[in-house]
Amino acid sequence: MLDRRLLAPHALAAWARRSPDAPALVQVDGPRLTYAELLAESYRWATCLRELGVGVGTHVATLLTDGFDPHRAMLGLAWLRAVEVPLNTAYVGEMLRHTLAVSEATTLVTTSALLTRVAEVAGSLPALTRVLLVDEPAGAPGVTGPGGEASSGGQAGGGEDAGGRGNGGSRGETGVGAEPGAAWPAGVTIVSLGPALAATEPATDFAGPDVSDVNCLLFTSGTTGPSKAVITPWGLTYQMWSWVPEDTLAPGEALYSAMALFHNSGRSGFNYVLGRGGCLVTRPKFSATHVWADVRRYDCVALALVGPLTALLFAAPPRPDDADNPVRGVILGPMIGRMAEFERRFGVRVATCYGQTEVGAPLATGWDHGPWENTGLPRASWPGFETRIVDDSDEPVPAGQVGELVVRAREPWSMSLGYHGMAEASAAAWRNGWFHTGDAFRADADGRHYFVDRLRDTIRRRGENISSFEVEAAVAAHPGIRECAAVGVRTELGDDEVLVAVIAADPSFDPADLVAFLDGRLPAFMVPRYVEVVDDLPRTSTTGRVRKNELRARGLPPTAWDRLAAPATAAGRRSSSG
């Protein structure tokens, strides 16, 4: 049974009463918060946001970078039973506009460093009425100063105190941009949230969420269209980590994770740690060279990774002290090859899962998973799931035959409720009462599942799901492109890199110009690494649609241009860092 007491805000309150001085959040080389401090901060955020009009069901987008503000926002909004829309901080341009528009967020919480990119799209967001700045600096133009007088001059910036709150600015609202040159629609007000939080006396009269309440809208890559907003109830947030072995984390122990809270894995992992009374140790950006030093320094007994990051750790030159670390278990999804060697080298156990944003983790292993050479997964990770492998007519296929994995839940509220504002897409994905994963699997006679391939056109790079549709839309906007198709090509790390095959409108087309064109139009992690100029694209004989399966099957063509091997440009350097 799903238990509301294990949802993040309720678990936080319970452990704050039981172990108020125990660490709850620690940032490497940064601040830390005890359970009592984090609870007080969550109440402060909830109280302040309530005073600003946020309530049950309010859609509040968050675009927050490093520090603990993403955690404070998640908890504060949870107490109010508001719907958070956590946005990937790499989003720019059309991607940012699309996600804010589809979510129908009326309020956005962000930082002054990201304000310009929001201003660029605010004019096409009729639902957005307010932007809350967590770090609005004193003297920023257009923000009401002390005593109601408008400030002038200054540069947007500011910093954080040890608790992560803004250290400057003053409370007030305005319809004028809070950065020089920012052009805001008349209906959008800007609120300096830092001083408002500092002046707020936290209330404690919050009911908090139930498992049926919507926690957030999470954007997942589109395949035949733009990214979709997945309606995620709190039951799903809890469920996604419910498969983790019982002895992974005890009260007071630390789990190390670099998973962001704009991913379900990051939100569910944070919920899991609070439910266990543990400590979440974070680093703002994953660094393979620092992981083992970090876990030793902070005595982390568990480590949360995604497959490509695990491959990066394994690819590092072996050291004699690799196994000299406190980690007992690694929580991983998806699995990679050579896992037995990984376990032996680093002296850890590994449990892994197959999951998607819409369904959580319906397939998983425990510690006693058998030989890793057998890469099948047990039939179900949790008593609340049923899985099938079906043909194109949704009929089950025999053992050993490849089909599409479909999933349904026995337990209410443990899967997504659909796609926000996309009734037809929701009906198609959940047809016949089963969620269709779009992934090809086969199962053996013992019910163990084996991943075969993706049926969809999603590209997965460094833990990010990339919509080929959105890459293609950005590439096609280049005046030198007549037509294009984006696919993922597999790397030695088991990850994808983005390849775009283009039909050029001009024989003088230069791939480097395309990369420069995409700078600022796509998040850095979505910019293609490889560009191939082709005369035509493989197509179906009936509809003329591009056969992306053929493009994927041939791998990396030797004629493809590689931006990492090309002379560095400002855009190329930015994109390669993603």
C-alpha positions in Angstrom: 0.0 0.0 0.0 1.1 3.5 -0.8 1.7 5.3 2.5 1.3 9.1 2.7 3.6 9.2 5.7 6.5 8.3 3.4 5.9 11.3 1.1 8.7 13.9 1.4 7.1 16.6 3.5 5.4 14.2 6.0 8.6 12.1 6.3 10.6 15.3 6.9 8.3 16.4 9.7 8.4 13.0 11.4 12.2 12.7 11.3 12.6 16.4 12.4 10.7 15.5 15.5 12.7 12.3 16.1 16.2 13.4 15.1 16.2 17.2 14.7 19.9 17.6 14.5 20.6 14.8 12.0 21.8 16.0 8.7 19.2 16.0 5.9 21.0 17.8 3.0 24.7 18.3 2.4 26.3 19.9 -0.6 29.9 19.1 -1.4 32.1 22.1 -0.4 28.8 23.9 0.4 26.1 24.4 3.0 24.3 21.7 5.0 20.9 21.5 6.6 19.6 19.4 9.5 16.2 17.9 9.5 14.9 20.6 11.8 16.4 23.3 9.7 15.1 21.9 6.4 11.6 21.5 8.0 11.7 25.2 9.1 12.8 26.2 5.6 10.0 24.2 4.0 7.5 25.9 6.2 9.0 29.3 5.5 8.7 28.7 1.7 5.1 27.4 2.1 4.0 30.3 4.2 5.6 32.9 1.9 4.2 31.3 -1.3 0.8 31.1 0.3 0.9 34.8 1.2 1.7 35.4 -2.5 -1.5 33.5 -3.6 -0.2 30.0 -4.3 -2.6 27.3 -3.2 -3.9 23.8 -4.0 -3.5 23.0 -7.6 -1.6 26.2 -8.6 0.9 25.5 -11.3 4.3 26.9 -10.3 7.3 26.5 -12.6 10.7 26.4 -11.1 13.9 27.1 -13.0 16.5 26.9 -10.3 20.2 26.1 -10.4 22.7 25.0 -7.7 22.2 25.0 -4.0 19.2 23.8 -2.0 16.5 26.1 -3.4 15.2 23.3 -5.7 14.7 21.2 -2.5 13.1 24.1 -0.6 10.8 24.8 -3.5 9.7 21.2 -3.9 8.9 20.9 -0.2 7.2 24.3 0.2 5.0 23.7 -2.8 4.2 20.2 -1.5 2.9 21.5 1.8 0.5 23.7 -0.2 -0.5 20.8 -2.5 0.5 23.0 -5.4 1.7 21.5 -8.7 5.4 22.1 -9.4 6.7 22.3 -12.9 10.5 21.8 -12.4 12.3 22.8 -15.6 15.6 21.7 -16.9 18.0 24.6 -16.4 19.5 24.0 -19.8 16.3 25.0 -21.5 16.5 28.1 -23.7 14.5 29.6 -26.5 11.7 27.5 -28.0 12.2 24.7 -25.5 11.7 27.0 -22.6 8.7 28.7 -24.2 7.1 25.4 -25.0 7.4 23.9 -21.6 6.1 27.0 -19.8 3.2 27.4 -22.3 2.1 23.7 -22.1 2.3 23.6 -18.3 0.1 26.7 -18.0 2.2 27.9 -15.1 1.0 31.2 -13.7 4.1 31.7 -11.5 7.8 31.1 -12.2 10.5 30.8 -9.5 14.0 31.4 -10.8 17.2 33.3 -10.4 18.5 36.6 -11.8 21.1 34.7 -13.8 18.4 33.0 -15.8 16.1 36.0 -16.1 17.1 37.2 -19.5 16.2 33.9 -21.2 12.8 34.0 -19.5 12.2 37.6 -20.7 12.9 36.5 -24.3 9.9 34.2 -24.3 7.5 35.9 -21.7 5.6 37.7 -24.4 4.1 34.4 -25.7 3.1 33.1 -22.3 -0.4 34.4 -21.6 -0.8 32.3 -18.4 2.4 33.6 -16.8 1.6 36.5 -14.5 4.5 36.5 -12.0 8.2 35.8 -11.7 9.7 35.2 -8.3 13.4 35.9 -8.0 15.2 34.0 -5.2 18.3 36.1 -5.4 17.1 39.6 -6.6 20.0 41.9 -5.7 19.7 45.3 -4.1 19.6 48.1 -6.6 18.3 46.2 -9.6 16.3 48.5 -11.8 12.6 48.2 -11.7 12.3 46.5 -8.3 10.6 48.4 -5.5 13.1 49.4 -2.9 12.7 50.0 0.8 9.8 52.3 1.7 8.2 51.8 -1.7 10.8 53.8 -3.7 12.0 52.3 -6.9 15.7 51.4 -7.1 17.8 52.4 -10.1 21.1 51.2 -11.5 22.9 48.0 -10.5 23.5 44.7 -12.2 21.4 41.6 -11.7 23.4 39.1 -9.8 23.6 38.6 -6.1 24.5 35.6 -4.1 23.4 33.2 -1.4 24.0 33.0 2.2 24.8 29.8 3.9 21.2 28.7 3.8 20.9 29.4 0.1 18.6 32.4 0.3 19.1 35.6 -1.6 21.4 38.1 0.2 20.2 41.3 -1.3 17.2 43.1 -2.7 14.0 44.3 -1.2 10.4 43.1 -1.2 8.2 44.5 -4.0 6.5 43.9 -7.3 6.8 45.6 -10.7 5.8 45.1 -14.3 9.2 46.3 -15.4 12.1 44.0 -16.3 14.6 43.4 -13.4 17.5 43.3 -15.8 18.8 46.0 -18.0 17.2 45.6 -21.5 14.7 43.0 -20.4 11.3 43.6 -22.1 8.4 42.2 -20.1 4.7 42.1 -21.0 2.6 44.5 -19.0 0.8 41.7 -17.1 3.9 40.1 -15.7 5.1 41.2 -12.2 8.5 40.5 -10.7 8.7 39.7 -7.0 12.0 39.8 -5.0 11.4 36.6 -3.1 14.6 36.6 -1.0 13.7 39.5 1.3 10.1 38.2 1.4 11.3 34.8 2.7 13.6 36.5 5.2 10.6 38.5 6.6 8.3 35.5 6.8 7.4 33.9 10.1 6.8 30.2 9.2 3.4 28.8 9.8 2.9 25.1 10.4 -0.8 24.6 9.6 -0.3 22.8 6.4 -2.2 19.6 5.5 0.4 18.5 3.0 -0.1 16.1 0.1 -1.8 12.7 -0.2 -0.7 10.0 -2.7 -3.5 11.1 -5.1 -2.4 14.7 -5.2 -0.4 15.8 -8.2 3.2 16.5 -7.3 4.5 17.9 -10.5 4.4 18.1 -14.3 7.6 16.5 -15.7 8.6 17.0 -19.3 9.6 13.9 -21.2 10.9 14.0 -24.8 8.4 13.8 -27.6 8.7 11.3 -30.4 6.1 12.3 -32.9 5.7 15.8 -31.5 7.0 18.2 -28.9 7.8 17.3 -25.3 4.9 16.2 -23.2 4.0 17.3 -19.6 3.7 14.1 -17.6 1.1 14.4 -14.8 2.9 12.9 -11.8 1.0 12.1 -8.6 2.8 11.8 -5.3 2.2 8.1 -5.4 4.4 7.8 -8.5 7.1 9.9 -6.9 7.2 7.5 -3.9 6.9 4.4 -6.1 9.8 5.0 -8.4 12.3 4.2 -5.6 10.2 1.7 -3.8 12.1 -1.2 -5.5 15.4 -0.2 -3.8 16.6 -3.0 -1.5 15.6 -2.5 2.2 19.1 -2.5 3.5 20.4 0.2 1.2 20.1 3.1 3.6 19.5 3.2 7.4 18.5 6.3 9.4 21.5 8.7 9.7 23.3 7.2 6.7 24.2 9.2 3.6 23.4 8.6 -0.1 25.4 10.4 -2.8 23.5 11.6 -5.8 23.9 14.2 -8.5 20.4 13.6 -10.0 18.6 16.9 -10.5 15.1 17.5 -9.1 13.7 18.3 -12.6 14.0 14.5 -13.3 11.7 11.9 -11.6 14.7 9.9 -10.5 16.1 12.9 -8.6 12.7 13.8 -7.0 11.9 10.2 -6.1 15.5 9.7 -4.7 15.1 12.8 -2.5 11.7 11.5 -1.3 13.3 8.1 -0.6 16.2 9.6 1.5 13.7 11.6 3.6 11.5 8.6 4.1 14.5 6.6 5.4 15.7 9.4 7.7 19.0 9.5 5.8 21.2 12.3 4.4 21.3 13.3 0.7 24.8 14.4 -0.3 24.8 16.4 -3.6 27.3 17.9 -6.0 25.9 20.6 -8.3 27.3 18.9 -11.4 28.4 15.3 -11.7 32.2 14.8 -11.9 33.6 11.3 -12.5 36.9 12.5 -11.1 35.4 13.5 -7.8 32.8 10.8 -7.0 35.0 8.4 -5.0 36.7 11.2 -3.1 33.3 12.7 -2.3 31.8 9.5 -1.0 34.9 8.8 1.2 34.9 12.4 2.6 31.2 12.3 3.5 31.0 8.6 4.4 28.3 7.7 1.9 27.1 4.1 2.0 24.9 4.4 -1.1 25.5 5.9 -4.5 22.8 6.7 -7.1 23.8 6.7 -10.8 22.5 6.4 -14.3 24.1 4.0 -16.7 26.4 6.4 -18.7 27.8 7.9 -15.5 28.6 4.4 -14.3 30.4 3.8 -17.5 32.5 6.9 -17.0 33.5 5.8 -13.6 34.5 2.4 -15.0 36.4 3.9 -17.9 38.7 5.8 -15.5 42.2 4.2 -15.1 42.1 1.6 -12.2 43.6 2.6 -8.9 44.8 0.3 -6.1 42.4 1.9 -3.7 39.3 1.7 -5.9 37.6 -0.7 -3.5 38.6 1.4 -0.5 35.3 3.3 -0.1 32.3 3.2 2.2 29.7 2.5 -0.5 27.8 -0.7 0.2 25.4 -0.4 -2.7 24.9 1.4 -6.0 21.4 2.2 -7.3 21.5 2.2 -11.0 19.2 2.6 -14.0 19.6 1.5 -16.7 22.3 -1.2 -16.4 25.5 -1.2 -18.5 27.8 -4.0 -19.6 30.6 -5.5 -17.5 28.6 -4.9 -14.3 30.3 -7.9 -12.5 33.7 -6.3 -13.2 32.3 -3.0 -11.9 31.2 -4.6 -8.7 34.5 -6.4 -8.1 36.7 -3.4 -8.9 34.9 -1.0 -6.6 33.8 -3.5 -3.9 30.1 -2.7 -4.2 26.8 -4.4 -4.8 24.6 -3.1 -7.6 20.8 -3.1 -7.9 19.3 -1.8 -11.2 16.0 -1.0 -12.7 14.2 -0.2 -16.0 12.0 2.9 -15.7 10.2 5.7 -17.5 8.9 9.0 -16.3 5.3 7.9 -16.8 5.5 4.6 -14.9 8.4 4.8 -12.5 10.3 1.5 -12.2 8.2 -1.5 -13.2 11.2 -3.8 -13.6 14.2 -4.1 -11.3 16.7 -6.4 -9.6 17.7 -6.7 -6.0 21.2 -7.5 -4.8 20.7 -11.2 -5.5 20.2 -10.8 -9.2 22.3 -13.7 -10.4 25.1 -13.5 -12.9 25.3 -10.1 -14.6 26.0 -11.9 -17.9 22.3 -12.7 -17.8 21.0 -9.1 -18.3 17.3 -10.0 -17.9 15.2 -8.3 -15.2 12.8 -9.9 -12.8 9.1 -9.8 -13.8 8.1 -7.1 -11.4 9.9 -4.8 -8.9 6.8 -4.2 -6.8 3.6 -6.0 -6.1 1.6 -3.1 -7.6 2.7 -3.7 -11.2 1.8 -6.0 -14.1 3.8 -6.2 -17.3 3.3 -7.8 -20.6 5.1 -8.0 -23.9 2.6 -7.6 -26.8 2.4 -7.4 -30.6 1.0 -4.5 -32.7 -2.5 -5.6 -31.8 -1.7 -5.6 -28.0 -1.9 -9.4 -27.9 0.7 -11.1 -25.6 3.5 -12.7 -27.5 5.1 -16.1 -26.6 8.2 -16.4 -24.5 11.3 -15.5 -26.5 9.5 -13.4 -29.0 10.1 -9.6 -29.3 7.3 -7.2 -28.7 6.5 -4.0 -26.9 6.6 -3.8 -23.1 3.3 -2.6 -21.6 2.6 -1.8 -18.0 -0.3 -1.3 -15.7 -0.6 -0.8 -11.9 -2.7 -2.6 -9.4 -2.1 0.2 -6.8 -4.0 3.5 -7.4 -1.9 6.6 -8.0 1.3 4.7 -8.6 1.6 5.7 -12.3 1.2 8.9 -14.3 -2.3 10.3 -14.8 -1.6 11.2 -18.4 -0.2 14.1 -20.3 -1.3 17.6 -19.3 -3.4 19.2 -22.0 -2.9 16.3 -24.4 -5.9 14.0 -24.2 -5.3 12.2 -27.5 -1.7 11.5 -26.7 -2.7 10.2 -23.3 -5.4 7.9 -24.8 -2.9 6.5 -27.3 -0.2 5.8 -24.7 -2.6 4.2 -22.2 -4.7 2.3 -24.8 -6.5 -0.8 -23.7 -5.8 -0.1 -20.1 -2.0 -0.5 -20.4 0.8 2.1 -20.7 2.8 1.5 -23.9 6.5 2.1 -23.2 7.6 2.2 -26.8 10.4 -0.1 -25.9 11.0 -3.6 -27.5 11.6 -6.4 -25.0 11.6 -10.2 -24.9 11.0 -12.5 -21.9 12.3 -16.0 -21.2 10.3 -18.9 -19.9 11.1 -17.8 -16.3 9.7 -14.4 -16.9 13.0 -12.5 -16.9 12.8 -9.5 -19.2 15.5 -8.4 -21.7 15.6 -4.9 -23.3 16.0 -5.2 -27.1 15.7 -1.7 -28.6 13.6 1.5 -28.6 10.6 1.6 -30.8 10.4 5.3 -30.4 12.7 8.0 -31.7 13.9 9.2 -28.3 17.6 9.8 -28.0 19.2 9.3 -24.5 22.5 11.2 -23.9 24.1 11.5 -20.5 20.9 10.7 -18.6 18.8 13.2 -20.6 16.0 12.1 -22.9 16.2 14.1 -26.1 13.3 14.6 -28.5 14.4 14.0 -32.1 11.4 16.1 -33.1 12.6 19.1 -31.2 16.2 18.7 -32.5 14.8 18.5 -36.0 12.6 21.5 -35.6 15.6 23.6 -34.6 17.9 22.3 -37.3 15.2 22.8 -40.0 15.0 26.5 -39.1 18.5 27.0 -40.5 18.2 28.6 -44.0 20.7 26.2 -45.4 18.7 23.0 -44.5 16.1 21.5 -46.8 15.2 18.5 -44.7 16.8 16.6 -41.7 16.4 13.6 -39.4 18.0 13.3 -36.0 18.9 9.9 -34.4 21.1 8.6 -31.6 24.3 6.7 -32.4 25.6 4.4 -29.7 29.0 5.2 -28.0 31.5 3.0 -26.3 29.9 4.2 -22.9 26.6 2.7 -23.9 25.2 6.2 -24.3 23.8 8.0 -27.4 25.3 10.9 -29.2 23.1 13.0 -31.5 23.6 12.7 -35.2 21.6 14.8 -37.6 21.4 13.8 -41.3 20.7 16.8 -43.4 19.7 17.5 -47.0 21.4 20.8 -47.7 19.8 23.6 -49.8 23.2 25.0 -50.7 26.3 23.0 -51.8 28.4 25.4 -49.7 26.6 24.3 -46.5 29.0 24.2 -43.5 28.2 22.0 -40.5 30.1 24.4 -38.2 27.6 27.1 -39.2 24.7 24.9 -38.2 26.2 24.3 -34.7 26.7 28.1 -34.3 23.1 28.6 -35.4 21.8 26.2 -32.8 23.7 27.9 -29.9 21.0 29.5 -27.8 18.2 27.7 -29.7 18.7 24.3 -28.1 20.0 23.3 -24.7 23.7 22.3 -24.9 23.0 18.7 -24.3 20.7 18.5 -27.4 23.1 20.1 -29.9 24.2 17.4 -32.4 27.7 16.1 -32.2 27.6 14.6 -35.7 26.3 16.2 -38.9 26.0 14.1 -42.0 25.2 15.8 -45.4 23.1 13.4 -47.5 21.4 13.5 -50.9 18.3 11.8 -49.6 16.8 10.0 -46.5 15.5 6.5 -46.4 11.6 6.6 -46.4 8.6 4.3 -46.2 7.0 3.5 -49.5 3.5 4.3 -48.3 3.7 7.5 -46.2 7.1 8.8 -47.2 8.1 9.1 -43.5 11.8 8.8 -42.8 12.9 5.3 -41.7 14.9 6.3 -38.6 15.4 2.6 -37.7 17.6 2.3 -40.8 19.6 5.4 -39.9 20.2 4.1 -36.4 21.0 0.6 -37.6 24.0 1.7 -39.7 25.7 3.4 -36.8 28.1 6.3 -37.2 28.8 6.9 -40.9 32.5 7.6 -41.7 31.5 10.7 -43.6 29.8 12.4 -40.6 31.3 15.7 -39.4 32.3 15.6 -35.7 32.1 18.9 -33.9 34.4 17.7 -31.2 37.1 17.0 -33.8 36.5 20.2 -35.7 38.3 23.5 -34.9 36.8 25.0 -31.7 34.4 27.8 -32.0 32.6 29.6 -29.2 29.4 27.7 -30.0 31.2 24.5 -30.4 32.9 24.8 -27.0 29.6 25.6 -25.3 27.8 22.7 -27.0 30.5 20.1 -26.2 30.4 21.0 -22.6 26.8 19.8 -22.4 
